[in-house]
Amino acid sequence: MDYGNIFQISAQSNAQIILSCLTGYVAARRGIITTEAHKGFSRVILNLLLPFFLFAEIGKSMDLETLLKLWPITTFYFIFAIIASILAIIGGYVFRWSIPKTKFAMTGIIFNNVTSMSIALLVSIGKTDAIMLLTHDKTEPPAEIVSRGISYLLIANLMGNLGRWSLGTWLLRKPDNSDDEEIIIIEHTPHDTPPDSSCGISIVSAYDSNSHKPARRETTESTSLLDHQHNPARRNRSPGLLSKVWKLISDISNPPLLAALLALIVCVNPTLKYLIFSKHSFIYNSITTTVSTLGHMTIPLTLLTLGAQLYNLSGGKNGGMLSVYAYIMSSRFLVMPVLGISLVLLTRGLYFDDPMLLFVLMLMASGPSAVNCINICQLTNTFEEEMAELLMYSYGAVAPIMTMTVMGLLLIIINIYSETGL
């Protein structure tokens, strides 16, 4: 096995990410990408390019048969998400983080890069003799082995995108100020004071949820006791189940999530998929091709804005985050791979035997936080600078770590299938 070649190509793929971010940083420093331009790019990515990218990639690569056959990928995605959530909660308890910091850590640990980096690594392995370790059929061409692995990774990508744009946006969404409780203090007036007397005015001090300052409101004894702001019956009335469900849907709805769900509907419907993604249809050769072309601009533009983020948002607002960064990176590069790989190996008798599937399942537990996490922060307008720094630290260290991880996974597969005689 040519470990040196795998390491070199892996380092090259990660260098592309770092250099793209560095280009954005330099462009921002020279005034080419201003703060206004950076915000404009972010809006274009979130509301246009990223939805196009998700729709084109998911729609063309998935179908109902593939989704049903590869249920282990979906199952392990949820299992890994639960483990990552528990790790974040433990970190928040041990280090006494605030709830927002704990949610930030949860986002960084749950949502890892299971597509672009993993596909790059898989393609690099496909250029070496190590690719033959990932197939039962030694006559299978390397290109087909790689293509099968990519299809597995795209299932993981589908789950990751659905999770990022639903759970991820919910985790990082700012608390609703309208839910702030009012603090009401009423000075009682003497009963023998005339209602129109100046002494009959009571001062109501309420908490202004917008300015976070006490608001003073004057009322008299003639003020209606049924005022909706001070009526306990109205204030304590809880919304119905349908209202709560609708509010939850509204909170997590966003263009990327809607695009992913629409693509999922299309890919499980053979007629719709043929009309939109068949190369012989008019729609594919006009609309679909345009959508796909625009969608391919998402990754490079996201990396440029990520680099510009570090310059335009630098201001020392991320105090106290070093422990969070360290914990997320330790969880993603060490704890999650150990727990995830162990779990996959213990349960591998429950699903169909395929070295490539085993490799992808173990790879799903590894890797740094996803670059798209910065898009979630931009969408929710929270932790933008902090996420940018986390990603820069993570991808700065990822080349040697992920290369060693991949080598370890290949060695595990060699040991497993040499014992079975395959």
C-alpha positions as a Markdown table, in Angstrom:
| # | Residue | x | y | z |
|---|---|---|---|---|
| 1 | Met | 0.0 | 0.0 | 0.0 |
| 2 | Asp | 1.4 | 3.4 | -1.0 |
| 3 | Tyr | 0.9 | 5.4 | 2.2 |
| 4 | Gly | 3.1 | 8.2 | 0.9 |
| 5 | Asn | 0.9 | 8.7 | -2.1 |
| 6 | Ile | -2.2 | 8.8 | 0.0 |
| 7 | Phe | -0.7 | 11.3 | 2.4 |
| 8 | Gln | 0.5 | 13.5 | -0.4 |
| 9 | Ile | -2.9 | 13.6 | -2.2 |
| 10 | Ser | -4.7 | 14.1 | 1.1 |
| 11 | Ala | -2.5 | 17.0 | 2.0 |
| 12 | Gln | -3.1 | 18.5 | -1.5 |
| 13 | Ser | -6.9 | 18.3 | -1.1 |
| 14 | Asn | -6.7 | 20.0 | 2.3 |
| 15 | Ala | -4.3 | 22.6 | 1.0 |
| 16 | Gln | -6.9 | 23.6 | -1.6 |
| 17 | Ile | -9.3 | 24.4 | 1.3 |
| 18 | Ile | -6.7 | 26.4 | 3.2 |
| 19 | Leu | -5.5 | 28.3 | 0.2 |
| 20 | Ser | -9.1 | 29.2 | -0.9 |
| 21 | Cys | -9.7 | 30.6 | 2.6 |
| 22 | Leu | -6.4 | 32.5 | 2.5 |
| 23 | Thr | -7.4 | 34.0 | -0.8 |
| 24 | Gly | -10.6 | 35.4 | 0.8 |
| 25 | Tyr | -8.6 | 36.7 | 3.8 |
| 26 | Val | -6.1 | 38.5 | 1.5 |
| 27 | Ala | -8.9 | 39.9 | -0.6 |
| 28 | Ala | -10.7 | 41.3 | 2.4 |
| 29 | Arg | -7.5 | 42.8 | 3.8 |
| 30 | Arg | -6.9 | 44.6 | 0.5 |
| 31 | Gly | -10.4 | 45.9 | 0.4 |
| 32 | Ile | -11.6 | 43.7 | -2.5 |
| 33 | Ile | -14.1 | 41.9 | -0.3 |
| 34 | Thr | -15.6 | 44.5 | 1.9 |
| 35 | Thr | -17.9 | 43.9 | 4.8 |
| 36 | Glu | -20.9 | 44.8 | 2.6 |
| 37 | Ala | -19.6 | 42.5 | -0.2 |
| 38 | His | -19.1 | 39.7 | 2.3 |
| 39 | Lys | -22.7 | 40.0 | 3.6 |
| 40 | Gly | -23.9 | 40.1 | 0.0 |
| 41 | Phe | -22.0 | 36.9 | -0.9 |
| 42 | Ser | -23.5 | 35.2 | 2.2 |
| 43 | Arg | -27.0 | 36.1 | 1.1 |
| 44 | Val | -26.4 | 34.8 | -2.4 |
| 45 | Ile | -25.0 | 31.6 | -1.1 |
| 46 | Leu | -27.7 | 30.9 | 1.4 |
| 47 | Asn | -30.7 | 31.9 | -0.7 |
| 48 | Leu | -29.6 | 30.9 | -4.2 |
| 49 | Leu | -26.4 | 29.0 | -4.8 |
| 50 | Leu | -26.6 | 26.5 | -1.9 |
| 51 | Pro | -30.2 | 25.5 | -2.6 |
| 52 | Phe | -29.3 | 25.0 | -6.3 |
| 53 | Phe | -26.3 | 22.9 | -5.3 |
| 54 | Leu | -28.3 | 20.7 | -2.9 |
| 55 | Phe | -31.2 | 20.1 | -5.3 |
| 56 | Ala | -28.9 | 19.2 | -8.2 |
| 57 | Glu | -26.6 | 16.9 | -6.2 |
| 58 | Ile | -29.2 | 15.1 | -4.2 |
| 59 | Gly | -31.7 | 14.8 | -7.0 |
| 60 | Lys | -29.4 | 13.3 | -9.6 |
| 61 | Ser | -27.6 | 10.8 | -7.3 |
| 62 | Met | -30.4 | 9.3 | -5.2 |
| 63 | Asp | -33.3 | 7.0 | -5.8 |
| 64 | Leu | -35.8 | 5.1 | -3.6 |
| 65 | Glu | -34.0 | 1.8 | -4.1 |
| 66 | Thr | -30.7 | 3.2 | -3.1 |
| 67 | Leu | -32.1 | 4.9 | 0.0 |
| 68 | Leu | -33.8 | 1.7 | 1.2 |
| 69 | Lys | -30.8 | -0.5 | 0.5 |
| 70 | Leu | -28.4 | 1.8 | 2.4 |
| 71 | Trp | -30.4 | 2.1 | 5.6 |
| 72 | Pro | -27.2 | 1.5 | 7.7 |
| 73 | Ile | -25.9 | 4.9 | 6.6 |
| 74 | Thr | -29.1 | 6.6 | 7.8 |
| 75 | Thr | -29.2 | 4.7 | 11.0 |
| 76 | Phe | -25.6 | 5.4 | 11.9 |
| 77 | Tyr | -26.0 | 9.1 | 11.1 |
| 78 | Phe | -28.6 | 9.4 | 13.8 |
| 79 | Ile | -26.6 | 7.3 | 16.2 |
| 80 | Phe | -23.5 | 9.4 | 15.7 |
| 81 | Ala | -25.6 | 12.6 | 16.1 |
| 82 | Ile | -26.9 | 11.3 | 19.4 |
| 83 | Ile | -23.4 | 10.5 | 20.6 |
| 84 | Ala | -22.1 | 13.9 | 19.5 |
| 85 | Ser | -24.9 | 15.6 | 21.3 |
| 86 | Ile | -24.1 | 13.8 | 24.6 |
| 87 | Leu | -20.5 | 14.7 | 24.2 |
| 88 | Ala | -21.4 | 18.4 | 23.8 |
| 89 | Ile | -23.7 | 18.3 | 26.9 |
| 90 | Ile | -20.9 | 16.6 | 28.9 |
| 91 | Gly | -18.5 | 19.4 | 27.8 |
| 92 | Gly | -20.9 | 22.1 | 28.7 |
| 93 | Tyr | -21.4 | 20.6 | 32.2 |
| 94 | Val | -17.7 | 20.0 | 32.9 |
| 95 | Phe | -16.4 | 23.4 | 31.6 |
| 96 | Arg | -19.6 | 25.3 | 32.8 |
| 97 | Trp | -20.3 | 26.8 | 29.4 |
| 98 | Ser | -23.4 | 28.9 | 28.8 |
| 99 | Ile | -26.3 | 27.3 | 26.9 |
| 100 | Pro | -25.4 | 29.1 | 23.6 |
| 101 | Lys | -21.8 | 27.9 | 23.9 |
| 102 | Thr | -23.0 | 24.4 | 24.5 |
| 103 | Lys | -25.3 | 24.5 | 21.5 |
| 104 | Phe | -22.4 | 25.9 | 19.4 |
| 105 | Ala | -20.2 | 22.9 | 20.5 |
| 106 | Met | -23.1 | 20.6 | 19.7 |
| 107 | Thr | -23.3 | 22.0 | 16.2 |
| 108 | Gly | -19.5 | 21.7 | 15.6 |
| 109 | Ile | -19.4 | 18.1 | 16.8 |
| 110 | Ile | -22.6 | 16.7 | 15.2 |
| 111 | Phe | -22.1 | 18.1 | 11.7 |
| 112 | Asn | -18.8 | 17.0 | 10.2 |
| 113 | Asn | -17.4 | 17.0 | 6.7 |
| 114 | Val | -18.6 | 13.7 | 5.2 |
| 115 | Thr | -18.6 | 14.7 | 1.6 |
| 116 | Ser | -16.1 | 17.0 | 0.0 |
| 117 | Met | -13.1 | 15.9 | 2.1 |
| 118 | Ser | -14.2 | 12.2 | 2.2 |
| 119 | Ile | -14.8 | 12.1 | -1.6 |
| 120 | Ala | -11.4 | 13.7 | -2.2 |
| 121 | Leu | -9.8 | 11.0 | 0.0 |
| 122 | Leu | -11.7 | 8.3 | -1.7 |
| 123 | Val | -10.7 | 9.6 | -5.2 |
| 124 | Ser | -7.0 | 9.7 | -4.0 |
| 125 | Ile | -7.2 | 6.1 | -2.8 |
| 126 | Gly | -8.7 | 5.2 | -6.2 |
| 127 | Lys | -5.4 | 6.2 | -7.7 |
| 128 | Thr | -3.5 | 3.7 | -5.6 |
| 129 | Asp | -3.5 | -0.1 | -5.2 |
| 130 | Ala | -5.3 | 0.4 | -1.9 |
| 131 | Ile | -8.6 | 0.8 | -3.7 |
| 132 | Met | -8.8 | -3.0 | -4.3 |
| 133 | Leu | -9.1 | -3.5 | -0.5 |
| 134 | Leu | -12.6 | -1.9 | -0.7 |
| 135 | Thr | -14.2 | -4.5 | -3.0 |
| 136 | His | -15.1 | -8.2 | -2.9 |
| 137 | Asp | -14.8 | -8.6 | -6.6 |
| 138 | Lys | -11.2 | -8.2 | -7.6 |
| 139 | Thr | -12.2 | -7.8 | -11.3 |
| 140 | Glu | -14.2 | -4.6 | -10.5 |
| 141 | Pro | -12.6 | -1.6 | -12.1 |
| 142 | Pro | -11.2 | 1.0 | -9.7 |
| 143 | Ala | -13.4 | 3.7 | -11.2 |
| 144 | Glu | -16.5 | 1.7 | -10.4 |
| 145 | Ile | -15.3 | 1.0 | -6.8 |
| 146 | Val | -14.8 | 4.8 | -6.3 |
| 147 | Ser | -18.2 | 5.6 | -7.9 |
| 148 | Arg | -19.9 | 3.1 | -5.5 |
| 149 | Gly | -18.2 | 4.7 | -2.5 |
| 150 | Ile | -19.2 | 8.2 | -3.7 |
| 151 | Ser | -22.9 | 7.1 | -3.9 |
| 152 | Tyr | -22.6 | 5.9 | -0.3 |
| 153 | Leu | -21.1 | 9.2 | 0.8 |
| 154 | Leu | -23.9 | 11.1 | -1.0 |
| 155 | Ile | -26.5 | 9.3 | 1.2 |
| 156 | Ala | -24.5 | 10.6 | 4.2 |
| 157 | Asn | -24.4 | 14.0 | 2.6 |
| 158 | Leu | -28.2 | 13.9 | 2.3 |
| 159 | Met | -28.6 | 13.2 | 5.9 |
| 160 | Gly | -26.0 | 15.8 | 6.9 |
| 161 | Asn | -27.8 | 18.5 | 4.9 |
| 162 | Leu | -31.2 | 17.7 | 6.3 |
| 163 | Gly | -29.7 | 17.8 | 9.8 |
| 164 | Arg | -27.7 | 21.0 | 9.3 |
| 165 | Trp | -30.5 | 23.0 | 7.9 |
| 166 | Ser | -33.1 | 21.8 | 10.4 |
| 167 | Leu | -31.5 | 20.9 | 13.7 |
| 168 | Gly | -28.4 | 23.1 | 13.1 |
| 169 | Thr | -30.5 | 26.2 | 12.5 |
| 170 | Trp | -32.6 | 25.5 | 15.5 |
| 171 | Leu | -29.5 | 25.0 | 17.8 |
| 172 | Leu | -27.9 | 28.3 | 16.7 |
| 173 | Arg | -31.1 | 30.4 | 16.4 |
| 174 | Lys | -31.2 | 33.4 | 18.7 |
| 175 | Pro | -33.8 | 33.2 | 21.5 |
| 176 | Asp | -37.1 | 34.9 | 20.7 |
| 177 | Asn | -37.2 | 38.2 | 22.6 |
| 178 | Ser | -40.9 | 38.1 | 22.6 |
| 179 | Asp | -40.7 | 35.3 | 25.1 |
| 180 | Asp | -39.0 | 37.5 | 27.7 |
| 181 | Glu | -41.0 | 37.7 | 30.8 |
| 182 | Glu | -42.1 | 41.1 | 31.9 |
| 183 | Ile | -41.2 | 42.2 | 35.4 |
| 184 | Ile | -44.1 | 44.2 | 36.7 |
| 185 | Ile | -44.0 | 46.3 | 39.9 |
| 186 | Ile | -47.1 | 48.3 | 40.7 |
| 187 | Glu | -47.2 | 51.0 | 43.4 |
| 188 | His | -50.6 | 50.8 | 45.0 |
| 189 | Thr | -52.3 | 54.1 | 45.5 |
| 190 | Pro | -54.4 | 55.0 | 48.5 |
| 191 | His | -58.1 | 54.1 | 48.1 |
| 192 | Asp | -59.2 | 57.6 | 49.3 |
| 193 | Thr | -57.3 | 59.4 | 46.5 |
| 194 | Pro | -59.4 | 60.6 | 43.7 |
| 195 | Pro | -58.9 | 58.8 | 40.4 |
| 196 | Asp | -58.0 | 62.0 | 38.6 |
| 197 | Ser | -55.5 | 63.1 | 41.2 |
| 198 | Ser | -51.8 | 63.1 | 40.3 |
| 199 | Cys | -51.3 | 61.1 | 43.5 |
| 200 | Gly | -53.5 | 58.4 | 41.9 |
| 201 | Ile | -50.9 | 57.6 | 39.3 |
| 202 | Ser | -49.1 | 54.3 | 39.7 |
| 203 | Ile | -45.8 | 53.5 | 38.0 |
| 204 | Val | -45.6 | 50.2 | 36.1 |
| 205 | Ser | -42.0 | 49.1 | 35.4 |
| 206 | Ala | -41.9 | 46.5 | 32.7 |
| 207 | Tyr | -39.0 | 44.8 | 31.0 |
| 208 | Asp | -38.5 | 46.0 | 27.4 |
| 209 | Ser | -37.4 | 42.9 | 25.4 |
| 210 | Asn | -36.0 | 45.1 | 22.6 |
| 211 | Ser | -33.9 | 47.6 | 24.5 |
| 212 | His | -33.3 | 45.4 | 27.6 |
| 213 | Lys | -34.1 | 48.4 | 29.8 |
| 214 | Pro | -37.0 | 49.1 | 32.2 |
| 215 | Ala | -39.9 | 50.8 | 30.4 |
| 216 | Arg | -42.1 | 53.1 | 32.5 |
| 217 | Arg | -45.9 | 53.2 | 31.7 |
| 218 | Glu | -48.4 | 55.3 | 33.6 |
| 219 | Thr | -51.8 | 53.9 | 34.5 |
| 220 | Thr | -54.6 | 55.0 | 36.8 |
| 221 | Glu | -57.0 | 53.1 | 38.9 |
| 222 | Ser | -59.4 | 53.3 | 36.0 |
| 223 | Thr | -57.1 | 51.3 | 33.8 |
| 224 | Ser | -58.9 | 48.2 | 32.6 |
| 225 | Leu | -58.0 | 45.1 | 34.6 |
| 226 | Leu | -58.5 | 43.1 | 31.4 |
| 227 | Asp | -55.6 | 44.8 | 29.7 |
| 228 | His | -54.0 | 41.9 | 27.7 |
| 229 | Gln | -50.5 | 42.6 | 28.9 |
| 230 | His | -51.5 | 42.2 | 32.6 |
| 231 | Asn | -54.2 | 39.6 | 32.4 |
| 232 | Pro | -52.8 | 36.5 | 34.0 |
| 233 | Ala | -55.3 | 34.3 | 32.2 |
| 234 | Arg | -54.2 | 35.6 | 28.8 |
| 235 | Arg | -50.5 | 35.6 | 29.7 |
| 236 | Asn | -50.6 | 32.0 | 30.9 |
| 237 | Arg | -52.6 | 30.6 | 28.0 |
| 238 | Ser | -50.4 | 28.1 | 26.2 |
| 239 | Pro | -50.6 | 27.7 | 22.4 |
| 240 | Gly | -52.2 | 24.6 | 21.0 |
| 241 | Leu | -50.3 | 21.6 | 19.6 |
| 242 | Leu | -50.8 | 22.8 | 16.0 |
| 243 | Ser | -49.5 | 26.2 | 16.8 |
| 244 | Lys | -46.4 | 24.8 | 18.4 |
| 245 | Val | -45.7 | 22.5 | 15.5 |
| 246 | Trp | -46.2 | 25.4 | 13.0 |
| 247 | Lys | -43.8 | 27.6 | 15.0 |
| 248 | Leu | -41.2 | 24.8 | 15.0 |
| 249 | Ile | -41.5 | 24.4 | 11.3 |
| 250 | Ser | -41.3 | 28.1 | 10.8 |
| 251 | Asp | -38.2 | 28.4 | 13.0 |
| 252 | Ile | -36.3 | 25.8 | 11.0 |
| 253 | Ser | -37.6 | 26.5 | 7.5 |
| 254 | Asn | -35.0 | 28.0 | 5.2 |
| 255 | Pro | -34.1 | 27.8 | 1.5 |
| 256 | Pro | -31.4 | 25.1 | 1.8 |
| 257 | Leu | -33.6 | 22.8 | 3.8 |
| 258 | Leu | -36.6 | 23.3 | 1.4 |
| 259 | Ala | -34.3 | 22.6 | -1.6 |
| 260 | Ala | -33.1 | 19.3 | 0.0 |
| 261 | Leu | -36.6 | 18.2 | 0.8 |
| 262 | Leu | -37.7 | 19.0 | -2.7 |
| 263 | Ala | -34.8 | 17.0 | -4.1 |
| 264 | Leu | -35.8 | 14.1 | -1.9 |
| 265 | Ile | -39.3 | 14.2 | -3.3 |
| 266 | Val | -38.1 | 14.2 | -6.8 |
| 267 | Cys | -35.5 | 11.5 | -6.5 |
| 268 | Val | -38.0 | 9.0 | -5.0 |
| 269 | Asn | -40.5 | 9.7 | -7.8 |
| 270 | Pro | -39.3 | 8.0 | -11.0 |
| 271 | Thr | -41.4 | 10.1 | -13.3 |
| 272 | Leu | -40.3 | 13.4 | -11.8 |
| 273 | Lys | -36.7 | 12.3 | -11.7 |
| 274 | Tyr | -36.8 | 11.4 | -15.4 |
| 275 | Leu | -38.3 | 14.7 | -16.4 |
| 276 | Ile | -35.8 | 16.7 | -14.4 |
| 277 | Phe | -32.6 | 14.7 | -14.5 |
| 278 | Ser | -32.7 | 12.6 | -17.6 |
| 279 | Lys | -30.2 | 13.8 | -20.2 |
| 280 | His | -32.7 | 13.3 | -22.9 |
| 281 | Ser | -35.3 | 15.7 | -21.5 |
| 282 | Phe | -35.7 | 19.4 | -22.4 |
| 283 | Ile | -35.9 | 20.4 | -18.7 |
| 284 | Tyr | -32.5 | 18.8 | -17.9 |
| 285 | Asn | -30.7 | 20.4 | -20.9 |
| 286 | Ser | -32.1 | 23.9 | -20.0 |
| 287 | Ile | -33.2 | 24.4 | -16.4 |
| 288 | Thr | -31.5 | 21.6 | -14.6 |
| 289 | Thr | -28.1 | 22.2 | -16.2 |
| 290 | Thr | -28.3 | 25.9 | -15.3 |
| 291 | Val | -29.2 | 25.1 | -11.7 |
| 292 | Ser | -26.3 | 22.6 | -11.5 |
| 293 | Thr | -23.8 | 25.1 | -13.0 |
| 294 | Leu | -24.8 | 27.8 | -10.5 |
| 295 | Gly | -24.8 | 25.3 | -7.7 |
| 296 | His | -21.1 | 24.4 | -8.3 |
| 297 | Met | -20.2 | 27.9 | -7.4 |
| 298 | Thr | -21.2 | 27.3 | -3.8 |
| 299 | Ile | -18.1 | 25.6 | -2.4 |
| 300 | Pro | -15.4 | 28.0 | -3.8 |
| 301 | Leu | -17.5 | 31.1 | -2.9 |
| 302 | Thr | -18.2 | 29.7 | 0.6 |
| 303 | Leu | -14.4 | 29.2 | 1.2 |
| 304 | Leu | -13.7 | 32.7 | 0.0 |
| 305 | Thr | -16.3 | 34.2 | 2.4 |
| 306 | Leu | -14.9 | 32.0 | 5.2 |
| 307 | Gly | -11.5 | 33.6 | 4.7 |
| 308 | Ala | -13.0 | 37.1 | 4.5 |
| 309 | Gln | -14.9 | 36.3 | 7.6 |
| 310 | Leu | -11.7 | 36.1 | 9.6 |
| 311 | Tyr | -10.6 | 39.6 | 8.6 |
| 312 | Asn | -13.9 | 41.5 | 8.4 |
| 313 | Leu | -15.2 | 40.1 | 11.7 |
| 314 | Ser | -12.0 | 40.2 | 13.7 |
| 315 | Gly | -12.5 | 42.2 | 16.9 |
| 316 | Gly | -11.8 | 40.0 | 19.9 |
| 317 | Lys | -15.4 | 39.1 | 20.5 |
| 318 | Asn | -14.7 | 35.4 | 20.9 |
| 319 | Gly | -13.3 | 35.5 | 24.4 |
| 320 | Gly | -13.5 | 32.4 | 26.4 |
| 321 | Met | -14.0 | 30.2 | 23.3 |
| 322 | Leu | -10.6 | 28.4 | 23.4 |
| 323 | Ser | -11.9 | 25.6 | 25.6 |
| 324 | Val | -14.8 | 25.2 | 23.2 |
| 325 | Tyr | -12.6 | 25.0 | 20.2 |
| 326 | Ala | -10.3 | 22.5 | 21.8 |
| 327 | Tyr | -13.2 | 20.3 | 23.0 |
| 328 | Ile | -14.9 | 20.3 | 19.6 |
| 329 | Met | -11.6 | 19.4 | 17.8 |
| 330 | Ser | -10.8 | 16.7 | 20.3 |
| 331 | Ser | -14.2 | 15.2 | 20.0 |
| 332 | Arg | -14.2 | 15.3 | 16.2 |
| 333 | Phe | -10.7 | 14.0 | 15.6 |
| 334 | Leu | -10.3 | 11.6 | 18.5 |
| 335 | Val | -13.4 | 10.7 | 20.6 |
| 336 | Met | -16.0 | 10.4 | 17.7 |
| 337 | Pro | -13.7 | 8.2 | 15.5 |
| 338 | Val | -12.9 | 5.8 | 18.4 |
| 339 | Leu | -16.5 | 5.5 | 19.5 |
| 340 | Gly | -17.9 | 5.4 | 16.0 |
| 341 | Ile | -15.5 | 2.9 | 14.5 |
| 342 | Ser | -15.9 | 0.6 | 17.6 |
| 343 | Leu | -19.7 | 0.7 | 17.2 |
| 344 | Val | -19.5 | 0.0 | 13.4 |
| 345 | Leu | -17.2 | -3.0 | 14.0 |
| 346 | Leu | -19.4 | -4.4 | 16.8 |
| 347 | Thr | -22.6 | -4.3 | 14.6 |
| 348 | Arg | -21.2 | -5.1 | 11.1 |
| 349 | Gly | -23.0 | -8.5 | 11.1 |
| 350 | Leu | -26.4 | -6.8 | 11.0 |
| 351 | Tyr | -26.1 | -5.4 | 7.5 |
| 352 | Phe | -24.8 | -6.6 | 4.1 |
| 353 | Asp | -21.1 | -7.3 | 3.9 |
| 354 | Asp | -19.3 | -4.8 | 1.8 |
| 355 | Pro | -15.8 | -3.4 | 2.5 |
| 356 | Met | -16.7 | -0.1 | 0.9 |
| 357 | Leu | -19.8 | 0.3 | 3.1 |
| 358 | Leu | -17.8 | -0.5 | 6.2 |
| 359 | Phe | -15.1 | 2.0 | 5.2 |
| 360 | Val | -17.7 | 4.8 | 4.6 |
| 361 | Leu | -19.5 | 4.0 | 7.9 |
| 362 | Met | -16.3 | 4.4 | 9.8 |
| 363 | Leu | -15.3 | 7.5 | 7.8 |
| 364 | Met | -18.7 | 9.1 | 8.8 |
| 365 | Ala | -17.6 | 9.2 | 12.4 |
| 366 | Ser | -14.3 | 11.0 | 11.5 |
| 367 | Gly | -13.4 | 14.4 | 10.0 |
| 368 | Pro | -13.5 | 18.0 | 11.0 |
| 369 | Ser | -16.6 | 20.2 | 11.4 |
| 370 | Ala | -18.4 | 20.9 | 8.1 |
| 371 | Val | -17.5 | 24.1 | 6.2 |
| 372 | Asn | -21.3 | 24.6 | 5.8 |
| 373 | Cys | -21.5 | 25.3 | 9.5 |
| 374 | Ile | -20.4 | 28.8 | 8.7 |
| 375 | Asn | -23.5 | 29.2 | 6.5 |
| 376 | Ile | -25.7 | 28.2 | 9.4 |
| 377 | Cys | -24.1 | 30.9 | 11.5 |
| 378 | Gln | -24.6 | 33.4 | 8.7 |
| 379 | Leu | -28.3 | 32.4 | 8.4 |
| 380 | Thr | -28.9 | 32.7 | 12.2 |
| 381 | Asn | -26.5 | 35.7 | 12.6 |
| 382 | Thr | -24.8 | 34.0 | 15.6 |
| 383 | Phe | -21.2 | 32.8 | 16.3 |
| 384 | Glu | -20.0 | 33.9 | 12.9 |
| 385 | Glu | -16.5 | 34.8 | 13.9 |
| 386 | Glu | -16.2 | 31.9 | 16.3 |
| 387 | Met | -17.2 | 29.4 | 13.7 |
| 388 | Ala | -14.8 | 30.9 | 11.2 |
| 389 | Glu | -11.9 | 30.5 | 13.6 |
| 390 | Leu | -12.9 | 27.0 | 14.6 |
| 391 | Leu | -12.9 | 25.9 | 10.9 |
| 392 | Met | -9.6 | 27.5 | 10.2 |
| 393 | Tyr | -8.0 | 25.7 | 13.2 |
| 394 | Ser | -9.6 | 22.4 | 12.3 |
| 395 | Tyr | -8.6 | 22.5 | 8.6 |
| 396 | Gly | -5.2 | 23.6 | 9.5 |
| 397 | Ala | -4.7 | 20.4 | 11.5 |
| 398 | Val | -6.8 | 18.0 | 9.4 |
| 399 | Ala | -4.3 | 16.9 | 6.7 |
| 400 | Pro | -2.0 | 14.7 | 8.9 |
| 401 | Ile | -4.9 | 13.7 | 11.2 |
| 402 | Met | -7.3 | 12.5 | 8.5 |
| 403 | Thr | -4.5 | 10.8 | 6.5 |
| 404 | Met | -3.5 | 8.8 | 9.6 |
| 405 | Thr | -7.2 | 8.0 | 10.2 |
| 406 | Val | -7.7 | 6.7 | 6.6 |
| 407 | Met | -4.6 | 4.6 | 6.9 |
| 408 | Gly | -5.9 | 3.2 | 10.2 |
| 409 | Leu | -9.3 | 2.4 | 8.6 |
| 410 | Leu | -7.6 | 0.6 | 5.7 |
| 411 | Leu | -5.5 | -1.5 | 8.1 |
| 412 | Ile | -8.7 | -2.5 | 10.0 |
| 413 | Ile | -10.3 | -3.6 | 6.7 |
| 414 | Ile | -7.2 | -5.6 | 5.8 |
| 415 | Asn | -7.3 | -7.4 | 9.1 |
| 416 | Ile | -11.0 | -8.1 | 8.9 |
| 417 | Tyr | -11.1 | -9.5 | 5.4 |
| 418 | Ser | -7.8 | -11.4 | 5.6 |
| 419 | Glu | -9.3 | -13.3 | 8.6 |
| 420 | Thr | -12.3 | -14.2 | 6.5 |
| 421 | Gly | -10.2 | -15.2 | 3.6 |
| 422 | Leu | -11.7 | -12.6 | 1.2 |
